[in-house]
Amino acid sequence: MRTRESVELIRGSGGELIAVVAAGALHVGAELWFSEAVALWVSAALSAGFLIYLVARVRRHSGMLRAWGMRWDNFGEAIGPHLIFAAVGSAIVLWIGYVVGTISFPRTFWLTLLLYPIWGTAQQFALQNLLARNVYAFTSNMLVVSVVASILFGASHYPRLWLVALTAGAGFPFTIMYRRFPNLWAVGIAHGILGSLAVYSVLGEDPGAAILSALWRWLQGG
């Protein structure tokens, strides 16, 4: 029998979902009405606010981190299926890049591949725990939850349409897999692999070079 605390950890929150969707809308609006730089500052402020809120939840409930998938006991079980999915998804991403002619893998790709799982884990935290978990407050149908969460997740990347399509497309199976294997580290690694390939082979961007450039400026004192 579940305790009152365990039920509270599992169930979603309609208010939290509304707050997350509103935050995503503010980010998109800032980019559309102002600039990408303004949107980054808006996202940073919103992220800081959510971080304070999430830390408060962890302090209130000792089992919150485990409920969010931050656990190691099922990592071995979860990583295999996620790596298989990442391999299939990588083939699809590379095929898209080949068709549109945007594939490019400079040396900085490997830096991105190394660091992207950190960002991928943060992205999956938002998808699985701030979106999907809270959609469960309205329906227990896993397919409906996965569709709604992935659409909302993709929409948060508007107006970059390729990114909207890729994140929504990957978000659906990721959400279904996470329901079966609730491990944030495994899904974050898979997201990092796919994300790294996508930014270089489809989006034509080089975040690794941007990281090195920012680091070099910082070392030179700005």
C-alpha positions as CSV (number, residue, x, y, z in Angstrom):
1,M,0.0,0.0,0.0
2,R,1.4,3.4,-1.0
3,T,2.0,5.9,1.7
4,R,0.6,9.4,1.4
5,E,4.1,10.8,0.6
6,S,4.8,8.2,-2.1
7,V,1.5,9.1,-3.8
8,E,2.3,12.8,-3.7
9,L,5.7,12.0,-5.3
10,I,4.1,10.0,-8.2
11,R,1.0,12.1,-9.1
12,G,1.3,15.1,-11.4
13,S,0.3,18.7,-10.8
14,G,-1.9,20.7,-13.2
15,G,-0.6,23.9,-11.7
16,E,3.0,22.9,-12.3
17,L,2.2,21.9,-15.9
18,I,0.6,25.3,-16.5
19,A,3.7,27.1,-15.1
20,V,6.0,25.0,-17.3
21,V,4.0,25.7,-20.5
22,A,3.8,29.4,-19.7
23,A,7.6,29.5,-19.2
24,G,8.1,27.8,-22.6
25,A,5.7,30.3,-24.2
26,L,7.7,33.2,-22.7
27,H,10.9,31.9,-24.1
28,V,9.4,31.5,-27.6
29,G,7.7,34.9,-27.4
30,A,11.0,36.6,-26.3
31,E,12.8,35.1,-29.3
32,L,10.0,36.0,-31.8
33,W,9.4,39.5,-30.5
34,F,12.9,40.5,-29.5
35,S,16.0,38.3,-30.2
36,E,17.6,35.0,-29.4
37,A,19.9,36.8,-26.9
38,V,16.9,38.1,-25.0
39,A,15.3,34.7,-25.1
40,L,18.5,33.2,-23.5
41,W,18.3,35.7,-20.7
42,V,14.6,35.0,-20.2
43,S,15.3,31.3,-20.1
44,A,18.1,31.8,-17.6
45,A,15.8,33.7,-15.3
46,L,13.1,31.2,-15.6
47,S,15.5,28.3,-15.1
48,A,16.8,29.9,-11.9
49,G,13.2,30.2,-10.6
50,F,12.4,26.6,-11.4
51,L,15.7,25.5,-9.8
52,I,14.8,27.2,-6.5
53,Y,11.4,25.5,-6.7
54,L,12.8,22.1,-7.4
55,V,15.4,22.3,-4.6
56,A,12.5,23.2,-2.2
57,R,10.7,20.0,-3.4
58,V,13.8,17.9,-2.8
59,R,14.2,19.3,0.7
60,R,10.6,18.6,1.4
61,H,10.6,15.0,0.1
62,S,13.6,12.7,0.7
63,G,12.5,10.4,-2.2
64,M,12.1,13.1,-4.8
65,L,15.3,12.6,-6.7
66,R,14.6,8.9,-7.1
67,A,11.0,9.7,-8.2
68,W,12.6,11.9,-10.9
69,G,14.7,9.1,-12.2
70,M,18.0,10.1,-10.6
71,R,18.9,6.6,-9.6
72,W,21.5,3.9,-10.4
73,D,19.7,0.7,-9.3
74,N,18.1,0.3,-12.8
75,F,20.7,2.0,-14.9
76,G,22.1,-1.3,-16.3
77,E,18.6,-2.4,-17.3
78,A,17.8,1.0,-18.8
79,I,20.9,1.9,-20.8
80,G,20.8,-1.0,-23.3
81,P,17.3,-0.2,-24.8
82,H,18.2,3.5,-24.8
83,L,21.5,2.9,-26.7
84,I,19.7,0.7,-29.2
85,F,17.2,3.5,-29.7
86,A,20.0,6.1,-30.0
87,A,21.7,3.9,-32.7
88,V,18.4,3.7,-34.7
89,G,17.8,7.4,-34.3
90,S,21.3,8.2,-35.2
91,A,20.9,6.4,-38.5
92,I,17.7,8.4,-39.2
93,V,19.4,11.7,-38.3
94,L,22.4,11.0,-40.5
95,W,20.1,10.0,-43.4
96,I,18.3,13.3,-43.1
97,G,21.6,15.2,-43.0
98,Y,22.7,13.3,-46.1
99,V,19.5,14.1,-48.0
100,V,19.5,17.8,-47.1
101,G,23.3,18.0,-47.5
102,T,24.2,19.5,-44.2
103,I,26.4,16.9,-42.7
104,S,29.6,18.3,-41.2
105,F,31.7,16.7,-38.4
106,P,34.7,18.9,-37.5
107,R,37.0,18.0,-34.6
108,T,34.8,20.0,-32.2
109,F,32.1,17.4,-32.7
110,W,33.8,15.2,-30.2
111,L,33.7,17.9,-27.5
112,T,30.0,18.3,-28.1
113,L,29.4,14.6,-28.0
114,L,31.2,14.5,-24.6
115,L,29.3,17.4,-23.1
116,Y,25.9,17.1,-24.7
117,P,24.6,14.3,-22.4
118,I,24.7,16.9,-19.6
119,W,22.4,19.1,-21.5
120,G,20.4,16.1,-22.7
121,T,19.8,15.1,-19.1
122,A,18.5,18.5,-18.3
123,Q,16.2,18.5,-21.3
124,Q,14.9,15.0,-20.4
125,F,14.3,16.1,-16.9
126,A,12.0,18.9,-18.2
127,L,10.3,16.5,-20.7
128,Q,9.8,13.6,-18.3
129,N,9.2,15.3,-15.0
130,L,7.9,18.8,-15.7
131,L,5.8,17.9,-18.8
132,A,4.9,14.2,-19.0
133,R,4.6,13.5,-15.3
134,N,2.2,16.5,-15.0
135,V,0.1,15.5,-18.0
136,Y,-0.6,12.3,-16.0
137,A,-2.6,14.6,-13.7
138,F,-5.2,14.8,-16.5
139,T,-5.0,11.3,-18.1
140,S,-3.4,7.9,-17.3
141,N,-3.3,6.9,-21.0
142,M,0.4,6.5,-21.7
143,L,0.1,7.2,-25.5
144,V,-1.9,10.4,-24.9
145,V,0.6,11.5,-22.3
146,S,3.5,10.8,-24.7
147,V,1.9,12.6,-27.6
148,V,1.0,15.7,-25.6
149,A,4.3,15.9,-23.8
150,S,6.3,15.5,-27.0
151,I,4.3,18.2,-28.8
152,L,4.7,20.6,-26.0
153,F,8.4,19.8,-25.8
154,G,8.9,20.3,-29.6
155,A,6.8,23.6,-29.5
156,S,9.2,25.0,-27.0
157,H,11.9,25.0,-29.7
158,Y,9.9,27.2,-32.1
159,P,10.6,28.9,-34.5
160,R,13.5,26.5,-35.5
161,L,11.3,24.1,-37.4
162,W,13.9,21.4,-37.9
163,L,14.5,21.4,-34.1
164,V,10.8,21.4,-33.4
165,A,10.4,18.3,-35.6
166,L,13.4,16.5,-34.2
167,T,12.6,17.1,-30.6
168,A,8.9,16.3,-30.9
169,G,9.7,13.2,-32.9
170,A,12.3,11.9,-30.4
171,G,10.3,13.0,-27.4
172,F,7.5,10.6,-28.1
173,P,9.5,7.3,-27.9
174,F,11.7,8.8,-25.2
175,T,8.6,9.3,-23.0
176,I,7.3,5.8,-23.6
177,M,10.7,4.3,-22.9
178,Y,11.1,6.4,-19.7
179,R,7.8,5.1,-18.5
180,R,9.2,1.5,-18.8
181,F,12.8,2.4,-17.7
182,P,12.6,5.4,-15.4
183,N,16.3,6.3,-15.3
184,L,17.2,9.9,-16.1
185,W,20.9,9.2,-16.7
186,A,20.2,6.6,-19.4
187,V,17.7,8.7,-21.3
188,G,20.0,11.7,-20.9
189,I,22.9,9.8,-22.5
190,A,20.7,8.7,-25.5
191,H,19.5,12.3,-25.9
192,G,23.0,13.6,-25.8
193,I,24.1,11.2,-28.6
194,L,21.2,12.1,-30.8
195,G,21.4,15.8,-30.1
196,S,25.1,15.9,-30.9
197,L,24.5,14.3,-34.3
198,A,21.5,16.4,-35.0
199,V,23.2,19.8,-34.5
200,Y,26.0,18.9,-36.8
201,S,24.4,16.8,-39.4
202,V,20.9,18.4,-39.7
203,L,21.1,21.9,-38.1
204,G,24.5,22.7,-39.5
205,E,25.7,24.2,-36.2
206,D,28.9,23.8,-34.3
207,P,28.3,24.3,-30.5
208,G,31.7,22.8,-29.8
209,A,33.4,25.7,-31.5
210,A,31.3,28.1,-29.7
211,I,32.2,26.5,-26.3
212,L,35.9,26.7,-27.2
213,S,35.6,30.3,-28.4
214,A,33.8,31.3,-25.2
215,L,36.4,29.5,-23.1
216,W,39.3,31.2,-24.9
217,R,37.7,34.7,-24.4
218,W,37.3,33.9,-20.7
219,L,40.9,32.8,-20.4
220,Q,42.0,36.1,-22.0
221,G,39.9,38.0,-19.5
222,G,36.9,38.7,-21.6
